Amino acid sequence: MSMEPTHRYDDIIDMPHHQSKRHRPMAVEQRAAQFMPFAALAGYEDLLQETAKVRQRQVELGEDAQEALNARLAAVLAHLGEHPRVDMTFFRMDGEGGSGEYLRIEGGVVAKYLAEANALEMTDGRVVPVVDIVRIELNEV
């Protein structure tokens, strides 16, 4: 392609832009909507976010650490009627190959113990299985 000026459009370059006498001009919002991006690959953003998550394996607590955790959990259960406030860390599996992520609850209030599920129900509705808890601290009663 040559970069030399061709002057092919010199006859129309200075002409006024055509305005239809039959149709009103389109509103700016409608014109802008024509050029908005669309999702060519449905679900691609969700897939990217899921892939970007840091996956972790659940660590097994040693015997001493498990005993200390059980003692702190017993203290929480002993004050269950008083709705104790706790800080806890627990593992939430994401269903893919035994990996997941560690989540923290700081200052959460325990509403009740669900014996059939062996889980703690928090006042915000979250249910945390006891087997997934790796750290729990009783803040206040």
The 8 nearest C-alpha neighbors of each residue, nearest first, counted from 0:
[[1, 2, 3, 4, 5, 7, 6, 8],
 [0, 2, 3, 4, 5, 6, 7, 8],
 [1, 3, 4, 0, 5, 6, 7, 8],
 [2, 4, 1, 5, 0, 6, 7, 8],
 [5, 3, 6, 2, 1, 7, 8, 9],
 [6, 4, 7, 3, 8, 2, 9, 1],
 [5, 7, 9, 8, 4, 10, 3, 12],
 [8, 6, 5, 9, 10, 4, 11, 12],
 [9, 7, 10, 6, 11, 12, 5, 13],
 [8, 10, 6, 12, 11, 7, 13, 5],
 [9, 11, 8, 12, 13, 7, 14, 6],
 [12, 10, 14, 13, 9, 8, 15, 7],
 [11, 13, 9, 14, 8, 10, 15, 7],
 [12, 14, 11, 15, 10, 9, 16, 8],
 [13, 15, 11, 12, 16, 10, 17, 9],
 [16, 14, 17, 13, 12, 11, 18, 10],
 [15, 17, 18, 14, 13, 12, 19, 11],
 [16, 18, 15, 19, 14, 20, 24, 11],
 [19, 17, 16, 20, 24, 22, 23, 15],
 [18, 20, 21, 22, 17, 23, 24, 16],
 [21, 19, 22, 18, 23, 17, 24, 16],
 [20, 22, 19, 23, 18, 24, 17, 25],
 [23, 21, 19, 20, 24, 25, 18, 17],
 [22, 24, 25, 21, 19, 20, 18, 26],
 [25, 23, 22, 26, 19, 18, 27, 30],
 [24, 26, 23, 27, 30, 29, 28, 22],
 [27, 25, 29, 28, 30, 24, 31, 23],
 [26, 28, 30, 29, 31, 25, 32, 24],
 [29, 27, 31, 30, 26, 32, 25, 33],
 [30, 28, 32, 26, 31, 27, 25, 33],
 [31, 29, 27, 32, 33, 28, 26, 25],
 [30, 32, 28, 33, 29, 34, 27, 35],
 [33, 31, 29, 35, 34, 30, 28, 27],
 [34, 32, 31, 30, 35, 29, 36, 28],
 [33, 35, 32, 31, 36, 30, 37, 29],
 [36, 34, 32, 33, 37, 31, 30, 38],
 [37, 35, 34, 38, 33, 39, 32, 31],
 [36, 38, 39, 35, 40, 34, 41, 33],
 [39, 37, 40, 41, 36, 42, 43, 44],
 [38, 40, 37, 41, 36, 43, 42, 44],
 [41, 39, 38, 43, 42, 44, 37, 46],
 [40, 42, 43, 38, 39, 44, 45, 37],
 [43, 41, 45, 44, 46, 40, 38, 47],
 [42, 44, 46, 45, 40, 41, 47, 38],
 [45, 43, 47, 46, 42, 48, 41, 40],
 [46, 44, 48, 42, 47, 43, 49, 50],
 [45, 47, 43, 49, 44, 48, 50, 42],
 [48, 46, 50, 44, 45, 49, 51, 43],
 [47, 49, 51, 45, 50, 46, 44, 52],
 [48, 50, 46, 47, 51, 52, 45, 44],
 [51, 49, 47, 48, 52, 46, 53, 45],
 [50, 52, 48, 49, 47, 53, 46, 54],
 [53, 51, 49, 50, 54, 48, 100, 47],
 [52, 54, 51, 55, 100, 50, 99, 49],
 [53, 55, 99, 98, 100, 52, 56, 93],
 [56, 54, 99, 98, 100, 57, 53, 101],
 [55, 57, 98, 58, 99, 97, 54, 100],
 [56, 58, 55, 59, 90, 98, 99, 97],
 [59, 57, 56, 60, 133, 55, 90, 61],
 [58, 60, 61, 57, 133, 65, 62, 56],
 [61, 59, 65, 64, 58, 62, 133, 63],
 [60, 62, 64, 63, 65, 59, 66, 58],
 [61, 63, 65, 64, 66, 60, 67, 59],
 [64, 62, 66, 65, 61, 67, 60, 68],
 [63, 65, 67, 61, 66, 62, 60, 68],
 [66, 64, 68, 62, 63, 67, 60, 61],
 [67, 65, 69, 63, 68, 64, 62, 70],
 [68, 66, 70, 64, 69, 65, 63, 71],
 [67, 69, 65, 71, 66, 70, 72, 64],
 [68, 70, 72, 66, 67, 71, 73, 65],
 [71, 69, 73, 67, 68, 72, 66, 74],
 [72, 70, 74, 68, 73, 69, 67, 75],
 [73, 71, 69, 75, 74, 70, 68, 76],
 [72, 74, 76, 70, 71, 75, 77, 69],
 [75, 73, 77, 71, 72, 76, 70, 78],
 [74, 76, 72, 73, 78, 77, 79, 137],
 [77, 75, 79, 73, 78, 74, 72, 112],
 [76, 78, 74, 75, 79, 73, 80, 72],
 [79, 77, 76, 75, 81, 80, 83, 74],
 [78, 80, 76, 82, 81, 77, 75, 83],
 [81, 79, 82, 78, 77, 111, 83, 110],
 [80, 82, 79, 78, 83, 140, 110, 109],
 [83, 81, 79, 109, 80, 110, 108, 140],
 [84, 82, 140, 108, 109, 81, 139, 78],
 [83, 85, 108, 139, 107, 138, 106, 140],
 [86, 84, 137, 138, 106, 107, 136, 87],
 [85, 87, 105, 136, 106, 104, 135, 107],
 [88, 86, 135, 104, 134, 103, 85, 136],
 [87, 89, 103, 134, 102, 133, 132, 104],
 [88, 90, 132, 131, 133, 102, 101, 87],
 [89, 91, 101, 131, 100, 102, 92, 132],
 [92, 90, 100, 99, 101, 93, 89, 102],
 [93, 91, 99, 94, 98, 90, 97, 100],
 [92, 94, 99, 95, 98, 91, 97, 100],
 [95, 93, 92, 97, 96, 98, 99, 91],
 [96, 94, 97, 93, 98, 99, 92, 54],
 [95, 97, 98, 94, 93, 99, 92, 56],
 [98, 96, 95, 94, 92, 56, 99, 93],
 [99, 97, 56, 55, 96, 54, 92, 95],
 [100, 98, 92, 93, 54, 55, 91, 56],
 [99, 101, 55, 91, 90, 54, 102, 92],
 [100, 102, 90, 89, 91, 88, 103, 99],
 [101, 103, 89, 88, 90, 100, 104, 91],
 [104, 102, 88, 87, 105, 89, 101, 86],
 [103, 105, 87, 86, 107, 88, 106, 102],
 [106, 104, 86, 107, 103, 87, 85, 84],
 [105, 107, 85, 86, 84, 108, 104, 138],
 [108, 106, 85, 84, 105, 104, 86, 109],
 [107, 109, 84, 121, 83, 122, 82, 110],
 [108, 110, 121, 82, 83, 111, 122, 120],
 [111, 109, 121, 122, 120, 82, 108, 112],
 [112, 110, 120, 109, 119, 113, 79, 121],
 [111, 113, 119, 118, 114, 120, 117, 110],
 [112, 114, 118, 116, 117, 115, 119, 111],
 [113, 115, 117, 116, 112, 118, 119, 111],
 [116, 114, 117, 113, 118, 112, 128, 119],
 [115, 117, 118, 114, 113, 128, 119, 112],
 [118, 116, 114, 113, 115, 129, 128, 119],
 [119, 117, 128, 129, 113, 116, 127, 112],
 [118, 120, 112, 127, 126, 113, 111, 128],
 [121, 119, 126, 111, 110, 125, 109, 112],
 [120, 122, 109, 110, 125, 123, 124, 108],
 [121, 123, 110, 124, 108, 109, 120, 125],
 [124, 122, 121, 125, 108, 107, 120, 110],
 [125, 123, 122, 121, 120, 126, 110, 109],
 [126, 124, 121, 123, 120, 127, 122, 119],
 [125, 127, 120, 119, 121, 118, 124, 128],
 [126, 128, 119, 118, 129, 120, 125, 131],
 [129, 127, 118, 130, 131, 117, 119, 126],
 [128, 130, 118, 132, 131, 117, 127, 119],
 [129, 131, 128, 132, 117, 118, 133, 127],
 [132, 130, 90, 89, 129, 128, 133, 91],
 [133, 131, 89, 129, 130, 134, 88, 90],
 [132, 134, 89, 88, 131, 135, 68, 90],
 [135, 133, 88, 87, 132, 68, 136, 89],
 [136, 134, 87, 86, 88, 71, 85, 137],
 [135, 137, 86, 85, 138, 87, 71, 134],
 [136, 138, 85, 139, 75, 84, 135, 86],
 [139, 137, 85, 84, 136, 86, 140, 106],
 [140, 138, 84, 83, 137, 85, 106, 82],
 [139, 83, 81, 84, 82, 78, 138, 137]]
